[in-house]
């Protein structure tokens, strides 16, 4: 199986926000992802890196202008 763990990096801290991620897409609102047993969610973030060997996806928050 090839599920991934989803991490959000903010202020130098890395926090796991989801595991068993099976689908991922960038949208106008951020990154939409789905897991096996939950409804899809969207994080206001952008993709930073994907490590296929470790099954890790790294995101960072979108900086909205005031």
N, CA, C and O atoms as a Tinker XYZ file with bonds, in Angstrom:
   264  protein
     1  N      0.845000   -1.178000    0.000000    73     2
     2  CA     0.000000    0.000000    0.000000    64     1     3
     3  C      0.891000    1.243000    0.000000    63     2     4     5
     4  O      2.021000    1.213000    0.487000    81     3
     5  N      0.371000    2.313000   -0.545000    73     3     6
     6  CA     1.183000    3.509000   -0.720000    64     5     7
     7  C      0.538000    4.747000   -0.114000    63     6     8     9
     8  O      0.524000    5.805000   -0.744000    81     7
     9  N      0.014000    4.634000    1.075000    73     7    10
    10  CA    -0.537000    5.811000    1.726000    64     9    11
    11  C      0.606000    6.677000    2.238000    63    10    12    13
    12  O      1.717000    6.205000    2.482000    81    11
    13  N      0.297000    7.958000    2.393000    73    11    14
    14  CA     1.329000    8.898000    2.842000    64    13    15
    15  C      0.902000    9.567000    4.142000    63    14    16    17
    16  O     -0.268000    9.550000    4.524000    81    15
    17  N      1.884000   10.153000    4.802000    73    15    18
    18  CA     1.637000   11.011000    5.953000    64    17    19
    19  C      1.774000   12.449000    5.483000    63    18    20    21
    20  O      2.656000   12.773000    4.688000    81    19
    21  N      0.896000   13.303000    5.979000    73    19    22
    22  CA     0.851000   14.696000    5.565000    64    21    23
    23  C      1.320000   15.560000    6.727000    63    22    24    25
    24  O      0.761000   15.505000    7.823000    81    23
    25  N      2.367000   16.369000    6.472000    73    23    26
    26  CA     2.929000   17.238000    7.506000    64    25    27
    27  C      2.780000   18.694000    7.100000    63    26    28    29
    28  O      2.893000   19.039000    5.924000    81    27
    29  N      2.526000   19.541000    8.086000    73    27    30
    30  CA     2.469000   20.988000    7.892000    64    29    31
    31  C      3.636000   21.588000    8.656000    63    30    32    33
    32  O      3.776000   21.367000    9.858000    81    31
    33  N      4.480000   22.355000    7.954000    73    31    34
    34  CA     5.634000   23.005000    8.565000    64    33    35
    35  C      5.311000   24.482000    8.737000    63    34    36    37
    36  O      5.014000   25.187000    7.773000    81    35
    37  N      5.375000   24.939000    9.991000    73    35    38
    38  CA     5.061000   26.333000   10.285000    64    37    39
    39  C      5.934000   26.803000   11.441000    63    38    40    41
    40  O      6.021000   26.140000   12.475000    81    39
    41  N      6.573000   27.944000   11.260000    73    39    42
    42  CA     7.452000   28.517000   12.293000    64    41    43
    43  C      8.519000   27.523000   12.736000    63    42    44    45
    44  O      8.861000   27.457000   13.917000    81    43
    45  N      9.044000   26.754000   11.789000    73    43    46
    46  CA    10.106000   25.808000   12.085000    64    45    47
    47  C      9.651000   24.534000   12.762000    63    46    48    49
    48  O     10.481000   23.691000   13.101000    81    47
    49  N      8.358000   24.369000   12.968000    73    47    50
    50  CA     7.816000   23.171000   13.611000    64    49    51
    51  C      7.084000   22.336000   12.570000    63    50    52    53
    52  O      6.400000   22.871000   11.697000    81    51
    53  N      7.232000   21.025000   12.671000    73    51    54
    54  CA     6.588000   20.091000   11.744000    64    53    55
    55  C      5.515000   19.313000   12.498000    63    54    56    57
    56  O      5.802000   18.638000   13.487000    81    55
    57  N      4.287000   19.415000   12.024000    73    55    58
    58  CA     3.157000   18.756000   12.675000    64    57    59
    59  C      2.461000   17.832000   11.687000    63    58    60    61
    60  O      2.120000   18.241000   10.578000    81    59
    61  N      2.251000   16.575000   12.097000    73    59    62
    62  CA     1.519000   15.661000   11.235000    64    61    63
    63  C      0.036000   16.008000   11.313000    63    62    64    65
    64  O     -0.539000   16.062000   12.400000    81    63
    65  N     -0.580000   16.245000   10.155000    73    63    66
    66  CA    -1.993000   16.615000   10.125000    64    65    67
    67  C     -2.881000   15.494000    9.595000    63    66    68    69
    68  O     -4.096000   15.534000    9.783000    81    67
    69  N     -2.300000   14.500000    8.938000    73    67    70
    70  CA    -3.087000   13.369000    8.452000    64    69    71
    71  C     -2.157000   12.206000    8.131000    63    70    72    73
    72  O     -0.991000   12.393000    7.781000    81    71
    73  N     -2.705000   10.999000    8.259000    73    71    74
    74  CA    -1.985000    9.815000    7.817000    64    73    75
    75  C     -2.940000    8.968000    6.989000    63    74    76    77
    76  O     -4.147000    9.211000    6.980000    81    75
    77  N     -2.408000    7.994000    6.307000    73    75    78
    78  CA    -3.180000    7.169000    5.381000    64    77    79
    79  C     -3.813000    8.009000    4.280000    63    78    80    81
    80  O     -4.944000    7.751000    3.869000    81    79
    81  N     -3.077000    9.021000    3.799000    73    79    82
    82  CA    -3.553000    9.879000    2.718000    64    81    83
    83  C     -3.438000    9.097000    1.410000    63    82    84    85
    84  O     -2.382000    8.559000    1.075000    81    83
    85  N     -4.572000    9.049000    0.670000    73    83    86
    86  CA    -4.602000    8.263000   -0.566000    64    85    87
    87  C     -4.746000    9.133000   -1.814000    63    86    88    89
    88  O     -4.543000    8.653000   -2.929000    81    87
    89  N     -5.099000   10.423000   -1.634000    73    87    90
    90  CA    -5.243000   11.327000   -2.778000    64    89    91
    91  C     -4.897000   12.739000   -2.334000    63    90    92    93
    92  O     -5.134000   13.119000   -1.187000    81    91
    93  N     -4.331000   13.516000   -3.263000    73    91    94
    94  CA    -3.885000   14.866000   -2.946000    64    93    95
    95  C     -3.972000   15.710000   -4.209000    63    94    96    97
    96  O     -3.569000   15.265000   -5.284000    81    95
    97  N     -4.497000   16.929000   -4.084000    73    95    98
    98  CA    -4.510000   17.846000   -5.223000    64    97    99
    99  C     -4.447000   19.282000   -4.724000    63    98   100   101
   100  O     -5.001000   19.622000   -3.679000    81    99
   101  N     -3.754000   20.119000   -5.503000    73    99   102
   102  CA    -3.720000   21.541000   -5.186000    64   101   103
   103  C     -4.945000   22.194000   -5.811000    63   102   104   105
   104  O     -5.294000   21.920000   -6.959000    81   103
   105  N     -5.593000   23.061000   -5.037000    73   103   106
   106  CA    -6.756000   23.787000   -5.517000    64   105   107
   107  C     -6.520000   25.277000   -5.274000    63   106   108   109
   108  O     -5.494000   25.665000   -4.715000    81   107
   109  N     -7.465000   26.100000   -5.692000    73   107   110
   110  CA    -7.354000   27.542000   -5.471000    64   109   111
   111  C     -7.393000   27.877000   -3.973000    63   110   112   113
   112  O     -6.885000   28.917000   -3.554000    81   111
   113  N     -7.992000   26.998000   -3.178000    73   111   114
   114  CA    -8.113000   27.232000   -1.737000    64   113   115
   115  C     -6.993000   26.617000   -0.920000    63   114   116   117
   116  O     -6.894000   26.870000    0.281000    81   115
   117  N     -6.146000   25.813000   -1.552000    73   115   118
   118  CA    -5.069000   25.155000   -0.824000    64   117   119
   119  C     -4.859000   23.751000   -1.339000    63   118   120   121
   120  O     -4.885000   23.510000   -2.546000    81   119
   121  N     -4.648000   22.821000   -0.419000    73   119   122
   122  CA    -4.412000   21.429000   -0.776000    64   121   123
   123  C     -5.573000   20.589000   -0.255000    63   122   124   125
   124  O     -5.875000   20.592000    0.938000    81   123
   125  N     -6.212000   19.874000   -1.168000    73   123   126
   126  CA    -7.318000   18.987000   -0.817000    64   125   127
   127  C     -6.750000   17.575000   -0.755000    63   126   128   129
   128  O     -6.010000   17.151000   -1.642000    81   127
   129  N     -7.109000   16.849000    0.312000    73   127   130
   130  CA    -6.609000   15.492000    0.467000    64   129   131
   131  C     -7.702000   14.575000    0.981000    63   130   132   133
   132  O     -8.672000   15.020000    1.594000    81   131
   133  N     -7.530000   13.294000    0.724000    73   131   134
   134  CA    -8.486000   12.291000    1.176000    64   133   135
   135  C     -7.730000   11.142000    1.835000    63   134   136   137
   136  O     -6.604000   10.811000    1.465000    81   135
   137  N     -8.391000   10.548000    2.823000    73   135   138
   138  CA    -7.872000    9.351000    3.481000    64   137   139
   139  C     -8.901000    8.237000    3.293000    63   138   140   141
   140  O     -9.985000    8.468000    2.757000    81   139
   141  N     -8.558000    7.042000    3.733000    73   139   142
   142  CA    -9.456000    5.905000    3.569000    64   141   143
   143  C    -10.801000    6.101000    4.272000    63   142   144   145
   144  O    -11.846000    5.800000    3.695000    81   143
   145  N    -10.787000    6.591000    5.486000    73   143   146
   146  CA   -11.982000    6.523000    6.316000    64   145   147
   147  C    -12.583000    7.873000    6.691000    63   146   148   149
   148  O    -13.439000    7.933000    7.573000    81   147
   149  N    -12.159000    8.954000    6.047000    73   147   150
   150  CA   -12.687000   10.281000    6.349000    64   149   151
   151  C    -13.065000   10.986000    5.059000    63   150   152   153
   152  O    -12.567000   10.647000    3.985000    81   151
   153  N    -13.951000   11.970000    5.170000    73   151   154
   154  CA   -14.308000   12.788000    4.018000    64   153   155
   155  C    -13.110000   13.641000    3.618000    63   154   156   157
   156  O    -12.281000   13.965000    4.468000    81   155
   157  N    -12.999000   14.012000    2.346000    73   155   158
   158  CA   -11.893000   14.881000    1.908000    64   157   159
   159  C    -11.891000   16.204000    2.676000    63   158   160   161
   160  O    -12.940000   16.718000    3.064000    81   159
   161  N    -10.697000   16.734000    2.883000    73   159   162
   162  CA   -10.508000   18.009000    3.583000    64   161   163
   163  C     -9.602000   18.895000    2.746000    63   162   164   165
   164  O     -8.844000   18.410000    1.906000    81   163
   165  N     -9.689000   20.212000    2.985000    73   163   166
   166  CA    -8.811000   21.164000    2.314000    64   165   167
   167  C     -8.084000   21.982000    3.363000    63   166   168   169
   168  O     -8.698000   22.537000    4.274000    81   167
   169  N     -6.766000   22.049000    3.222000    73   167   170
   170  CA    -5.939000   22.883000    4.093000    64   169   171
   171  C     -5.495000   24.109000    3.305000    63   170   172   173
   172  O     -5.134000   23.987000    2.134000    81   171
   173  N     -5.515000   25.300000    3.929000    73   171   174
   174  CA    -4.984000   26.482000    3.242000    64   173   175
   175  C     -3.453000   26.428000    3.256000    63   174   176   177
   176  O     -2.797000   27.093000    4.058000    81   175
   177  N     -2.912000   25.626000    2.356000    73   175   178
   178  CA    -1.468000   25.374000    2.330000    64   177   179
   179  C     -1.029000   25.138000    0.894000    63   178   180   181
   180  O     -1.844000   25.013000   -0.019000    81   179
   181  N      0.296000   25.082000    0.726000    73   179   182
   182  CA     0.864000   24.772000   -0.584000    64   181   183
   183  C      1.855000   23.630000   -0.421000    63   182   184   185
   184  O      2.425000   23.430000    0.652000    81   183
   185  N      2.048000   22.894000   -1.486000    73   183   186
   186  CA     2.940000   21.753000   -1.491000    64   185   187
   187  C      4.393000   22.216000   -1.470000    63   186   188   189
   188  O      4.784000   23.094000   -2.240000    81   187
   189  N      5.190000   21.620000   -0.584000    73   187   190
   190  CA     6.612000   21.941000   -0.492000    64   189   191
   191  C      7.452000   20.786000   -1.014000    63   190   192   193
   192  O      8.378000   20.999000   -1.797000    81   191
   193  N      7.139000   19.555000   -0.587000    73   191   194
   194  CA     7.956000   18.410000   -0.985000    64   193   195
   195  C      7.170000   17.119000   -0.860000    63   194   196   197
   196  O      6.240000   17.005000   -0.063000    81   195
   197  N      7.576000   16.138000   -1.682000    73   195   198
   198  CA     7.030000   14.788000   -1.591000    64   197   199
   199  C      8.216000   13.830000   -1.546000    63   198   200   201
   200  O      9.079000   13.863000   -2.423000    81   199
   201  N      8.255000   12.983000   -0.530000    73   199   202
   202  CA     9.294000   11.962000   -0.415000    64   201   203
   203  C      8.619000   10.615000   -0.660000    63   202   204   205
   204  O      7.957000   10.075000    0.226000    81   203
   205  N      8.788000   10.083000   -1.859000    73   203   206
   206  CA     8.116000    8.842000   -2.224000    64   205   207
   207  C      8.655000    7.647000   -1.448000    63   206   208   209
   208  O      7.903000    6.714000   -1.165000    81   207
   209  N      9.935000    7.651000   -1.099000    73   207   210
   210  CA    10.501000    6.525000   -0.352000    64   209   211
   211  C      9.972000    6.456000    1.076000    63   210   212   213
   212  O      9.744000    5.367000    1.605000    81   211
   213  N      9.776000    7.609000    1.698000    73   211   214
   214  CA     9.282000    7.650000    3.078000    64   213   215
   215  C      7.768000    7.831000    3.158000    63   214   216   217
   216  O      7.200000    7.778000    4.248000    81   215
   217  N      7.106000    8.045000    2.018000    73   215   218
   218  CA     5.652000    8.257000    1.964000    64   217   219
   219  C      5.258000    9.476000    2.792000    63   218   220   221
   220  O      4.326000    9.424000    3.595000    81   219
   221  N      5.987000   10.578000    2.580000    73   219   222
   222  CA     5.764000   11.807000    3.337000    64   221   223
   223  C      5.518000   12.965000    2.375000    63   222   224   225
   224  O      6.247000   13.150000    1.400000    81   223
   225  N      4.478000   13.738000    2.670000    73   223   226
   226  CA     4.166000   14.950000    1.924000    64   225   227
   227  C      4.300000   16.117000    2.891000    63   226   228   229
   228  O      3.746000   16.083000    3.990000    81   227
   229  N      5.032000   17.147000    2.486000    73   227   230
   230  CA     5.240000   18.311000    3.329000    64   229   231
   231  C      4.546000   19.533000    2.724000    63   230   232   233
   232  O      4.687000   19.820000    1.535000    81   231
   233  N      3.801000   20.240000    3.561000    73   231   234
   234  CA     3.075000   21.432000    3.154000    64   233   235
   235  C      3.510000   22.600000    4.023000    63   234   236   237
   236  O      4.080000   22.414000    5.098000    81   235
   237  N      3.233000   23.815000    3.540000    73   235   238
   238  CA     3.404000   25.002000    4.366000    64   237   239
   239  C      2.178000   25.879000    4.187000    63   238   240   241
   240  O      1.581000   25.886000    3.111000    81   239
   241  N      1.788000   26.617000    5.218000    73   239   242
   242  CA     0.583000   27.450000    5.127000    64   241   243
   243  C      0.704000   28.490000    4.023000    63   242   244   245
   244  O      1.789000   28.995000    3.736000    81   243
   245  N     -0.431000   28.797000    3.413000    73   243   246
   246  CA    -0.484000   29.885000    2.438000    64   245   247
   247  C     -0.471000   31.188000    3.202000    63   246   248   249
   248  O     -1.242000   31.370000    4.144000    81   247
   249  N      0.406000   32.098000    2.801000    73   247   250
   250  CA     0.466000   33.410000    3.421000    64   249   251
   251  C     -0.483000   34.346000    2.684000    63   250   252   253
   252  O     -0.172000   34.811000    1.588000    81   251
   253  N     -1.617000   34.617000    3.269000    73   251   254
   254  CA    -2.614000   35.515000    2.669000    64   253   255
   255  C     -2.222000   36.958000    2.940000    63   254   256   257
   256  O     -1.807000   37.307000    4.046000    81   255
   257  N     -2.359000   37.790000    1.917000    73   255   258
   258  CA    -2.037000   39.205000    2.102000    64   257   259
   259  C     -3.210000   39.925000    2.746000    63   258   260   261
   260  O     -4.369000   39.670000    2.419000    81   259
   261  N     -2.893000   40.825000    3.665000    73   259   262
   262  CA    -3.947000   41.531000    4.400000    64   261   263
   263  C     -4.509000   42.679000    3.609000    63   262   264
   264  O     -5.405000   43.376000    4.085000    81   263
